[in-house]
């Protein structure tokens, strides 16, 4: 069976810009020209000089597009596209343009149906009715509010009598786009969020390796909410490439922990990284956990073996790896901000190194629970200036796009070392303030890479992927900084800390 193709969607306000963007597309099999976004639509001009096959689409407002003219005007645009030799023309099933389908005997027609409110119960019936029109390709897109919504498409994947595109839109539906081969789609769409959940072609091809994925490709992922900020997909996919393994790692935007496990078992997920807010819930649901995870009641890694979920926590070892060369931890006064899974891992790690550990959190009850689980003390919020030698930020405060926010005021940073587990941006406001105050600083990227390398080893038995992971993480961070709406380079963001060993 041929692997799915990749179609890149392009939009523009003017035809000249649409043509320019059309011609900039590389490494795609098809280009979708969204004429509904153009104020001066000209089918002949849109098709002239094209280097790749195209799908001409003129999507009406009533099906999620931008075309506000009459249906007769829209029908004329689509008819012109067929007459002028467009490789495909997208026609909405609900438009009723049956004469256009009949004019070509269904050839070169993509018959589409988009549901933006959820997953209708009659998907099978819809697909059968759409195929009965004789259209060459049938496209069915639904809105995934949760991971398990994507699973409604799987029973339709085996019906291959006509080329089909099955998509779950939204962040939770990403698997249907990347794993087009598993969902039985003849092609998938990429672009700059033209449709909900759509991602750029470069990410589909380079990060996820779209062209090499088959129905047999092993699936891994990171579960969280939100999850779009995670660097884990870039790092683990780089490791899979370096190890020459047939596997892919996806961000999994779960509604809750039950949503994740329902999806994971149906999709035969081999392993998962776990991030906020699911580290504690994943521990409760695992069939077996390692001693570290049992001690703190939190896991960051899952592996499925013989239908059982095994769990471990690599945060503890990952936390210590970059810290120990910088500071003698025995008898060090360490204050941890936060009381979640990351804070518990940091507390256990520091306690094992004989530091005096205090957990401080806005919610006193949560701090006390984390302290009891890790054998730590509890402290006041905010911590008194001068009450610590080592300060660890285990909260998400300061994460992009809120990188100008700090969990503590600058004048409170009176200590030896500040360790911010936030890794995006590389230099947070807390780290910048700590440097000005004369503290040593450590960012979260080192811990992220160290714990991820241990995850990969546990899943695959392949070690030594830290260099590939670090390079991918830095590349991803730099790309995000370039494309941020108010992107301004953070001074020193890419500079290595002189006190830190290079790895």
Residue, then its C-alpha position, 0 to 999 in steps of 0.5 A: x500500500x502506498x504511504x499517504x501524501x502530504x498536502x500543504x494549505x496556503x492562504x492569502x489576502x491577495x492572489x499575488x501573495x497566494x501564488x507566491x506562497x504556493x511557489x514557496x511550498x517544498x517537499x509536498x505532494x499537493x498544494x491546497x489553494x484556498x481561494x475563499x481567503x483571496x479578495x481578488x479570486x482568479x482561478x486561471x491566475x491561481x493555476x498558472x505556472x504551478x509546479x505541484x498538483x493543486x486542490x482548489x478550495x473555495x470554502x463558504x463561511x457556513x463550513x468554516x471558510x471565508x467566502x461570503x459571496x453567493x453560492x452561484x458565484x462560488x459554484x462558478x469558481x469551482x466549475x472554472x477550476x475543473x474546466x481549467x485543469x485543476x488536479x482536484x477541486x474540493x466541493x462540500x457535501x452539503x453544497x449540493x453541487x451534484x452537477x459538478x460531480x457528474x460533469x467529470x464522473x466524480x474524477x478530480x473531486x474531493x467531496x468534503x464534510x467538516x463538523x466543527x462542534x464535535x463528532x457526529x454519531x452517524x459517521x459511517x452513514x455519512x461516509x457511505x452517502x458521500x462515497x455513493x456520489x462517485x467522488x474520487x476522494x472523500x474527506x471527513x473532518x470532525x472536531x476532537x474535544x478530547x483524545x478519545x474523540x479521534x478513535x471514532x475515525x478508526x473503524x472507518x479506516x479499513x474501508x478502502x474502496x475509495x481514497x479517503x481522508x479522515x481527520x480529527x481537528x483540534x489539538x487533541x486530534x493531531x494523531x489523525x494528521x500525523x498517523x494518516x497511514x494508520x487512519x487510512x487517509x490517502x493524504x494529510x494536510x499541513x499548514x499554519x493553523x489554517x484549520x484547527x490543529x493543523x501544524x506546519x509542513x516542516x514540523x510534519x516532515x522533520x520533527x515527526x518524520x511523516x513520510x516514513x510512518x506506516x500503520x506498524x510504526x510504534x507510537x509514543x507520546x507525552x500527555x499533559x494539559x496544556x501540551x503545545x509548549x512541550x519540547x519532548x516531541x522534538x527531543x524524542x523524535x530526534x532520538x528515534x531518528x538517531x537510533x534508526x528506530x521505526x517509532x514516532x512520539x506525539x504530544x497528547x492533549x488529554x482531557x483527563x487521565x481516563x481520556x489518555x488511557x482510553x486513547x493509549x490502549x486503543x492506539x497501542x501506545x508503547x510508552x509515554x512521558x507524563x507532565x502536568x497535571x497528570x503525574x499524580x493521577x498516572x501514579x494512581x493508575x499504573x499497575x506497577x511503579x518503581x521505588x522512587x515513584x512510590x516514595x513520592x507518589x508521582x511518575x513522569x514515565x509510563x511503559x506498556x508491557x503485556x497489557x500492564x502499565x509500568x511506571x517510573x520517575x526519571x525526574x529525580x536523577x534528571x534533577x541532580x545530574x546538572x546540579x551536583x557539579x555546581x554545588x555541594x548539596x550536603x547540609x545545603x539549605x534548599x527551598x523548593x517553590x511548588x508542591x506538584x510532581x516536579x517539586x516532589x521529585x526535586x525534594x526527594x533528590x535533594x533529600x537523598x543528597x543530604x540537603x535540608x529541604x523546605x517546600x513552600x507553596x501558596x496552598x499550605x495543605x499541598x505543601x504539607x502533603x508534598x513534604x510528608x511524602x518526601x520527608x521534607x519540611x514546610x516553609x512560609x510563602x513567600x520564602x524569607x530572603x536569606x533563608x535558603x542557599x539553593x532555590x528551586x522553582x518547580x512551578x510553571x510561573x515564568x513559562x513562555x509566553x509569560x516569560x516576564x513573570x517571576x514567582x518571587x520579587x528580585x529583591x528576595x533573591x539572596x542565596x547561592x544558586x537559583x535553579x529554575x525548572x522552567x526551560x522555555x524561555x531558556x533565561x526566565x525572569x527569575x534566572x535573569x533577576x538571580x544573575x543580577x543579584x549575583x547568584x549562580x543559576x541553572x535553567x530547566x533544559x539540562x534537567x529536561x534532557x537528562x530525564x528524557x534520556x533516561x526515559x528513552x533508555x527505559x523504553x528502548x534499551x538504547x542509551x546515549x541520546x542526550x546530544x541528539x536530544x539537546x540539539x533538537x531542544x535548542x533548535x526548537x526553542x530558537x525556532x519558537x523565539x523567531x516566530x513569537x509575536x513579540x520575539x526579541x532575543x533574550x540577552x545571553x539566552x544561548x550563552x553557556x553558563x561558565x560554571x557548567x560542564x558542557x555535555 
